[in-house]
């Protein structure tokens, strides 16, 4: 799109240099084409900005959930260790009760 816009501008400048008179219809067509291309470029820039924001948000969410995952895994390890200790303590208590 940008290349096409530059191409249109170069043709217009070359026509002005040659002092070739364009008909009003040709001038209107060139202006419409240029305006349409600029409108499309603005739209694509807005879409790109939105995609960049979405990408940044997704990266932030990914890091957030990776950190939460690490915390949860550490909590699980801690609870497993406590459970093992409680089971051993209960077994010892049962053995002492048998005697």
N, C-alpha and C positions, 0 to 999 in steps of 0.2 A: 504494500500500500504506500509506504513512504517513497519507495523507488518510483512508483507510478506518479505520485504527486510531484516529485522532483522532475520527472520526465515531462509532465504537463507544463510546469513552470519554465523549463528550458525551452520547450517548443514555443511558448508564449513570448519569452524574451527574444528568441531567435526571430520570430515573426516581427517583433517590434524593431529589431535591429535592421531587418530587411525592409522595414517600412511597408510591409504588406498589410493592406487593410482587410480585416476579417469582416465578414458580414455580421449583422446583428445576431442572426441565428447561430452562427459558429461561436460568437463570443458568449452567448447565453449557454450553449452546450458546454463550453469549456468551464465557465463559472459554476454551472450545476455539477459537473463532474468533480471539480476541485472541492466544492463545498461538501459533496457527498463523501469524498475520501477523507476529508478532515473530520466529518461527523463520525465516520467509522473508526478512525484512529482514536478519537476521544473515547468512544465506547470501548474499544479494545484496551485502552490504557486503564479505564475504570475496572474492567474485568480482571486485568493483571494485578492491579492494586488489591482488589478483593481476594484474589487467589493468594497473594503474598501474605495478607492478614490471616487468611484461613490456614496457610501453611505454618505460620508462626504460632498460631493457637494450637494446632495439632502437635507441633513439636513440644510446646509447653505441657500439653496434656500427657504426651507420651512420657516425658521426664517425671511428671507428677505421679503417674501410675507406676512407673518403675520404682520410684522411691517408696511409694506405699507398699508395693510388692515386697521390697527388701525388708521394710519394717514388719510386715505381717509374717514373713518367713522367720525373722528373728524372734517374734513373739511365739510362733509355733514351736521353734526349737526350745525356747525357754519353758513353755508349758509342758513339752515332752519331757524335759529334764526334771521338772517338778513332779510329773506323774511317775517317772521312774523311781524317784526318791520316795514318793508316797507308797508305791507298790513294795519297794524293798522294806520300808518301815513296817508296813502291814504284815509282810511275811515274817519278819523278825518277831513281831508281836505275837503272831499265831504260834510260832515255834516256842516262845517263852510261855505261852498259855498252855501248851501241850505238856510241858514239863511240870 
